[in-house]
């Protein structure tokens, strides 16, 4: 049996889902193996993803792209269904959500510090914008960047201390 064109159906095949979410079919199969997705299948075995699958995969990918490990994503996607009562589900899931929230807050704090360091590095490097000298210690011995490079870790990465 041949499937109707995409516009005439309310489900997606794996390649279509991958394209929609800017990922690969292999990644989608991995998330399926982890229990995040459970697509329907045709008699021939073609995976069919409904709107709920699209949303679950989108959330899982956003978590992964934010640094959340696959084990935690899989756990969040499957834990509730394994619990016999709402009380147990809440007791099991809520601590994981709290830990995830704490990790995200820590990441946001780290990213904020990194953003500030990048701004400092940009301010330092801007001092070279109209400098006619080669950007090294030999040709520009009074380089203001070199003199202040330790104000930024990113600037230190750019202005390697072992380069002349």
Secondary structure, 3 states (H helix, E strand, C coil): CCCCCHHHCCCECHHHHHHHCCCCHHHHHHHHHCCCCCCEECCCCCEEECHHHHHHHHHHHHHHHCCCCHHHHHHHHHHHHHCCCHHHHHHHHHHHHHHHHHHHHHHHHHHHHHHHHHHHHHHHHHCCCCCCCCCCCCCCCCCHHHHHHHHCHHHHHHCCCCCC
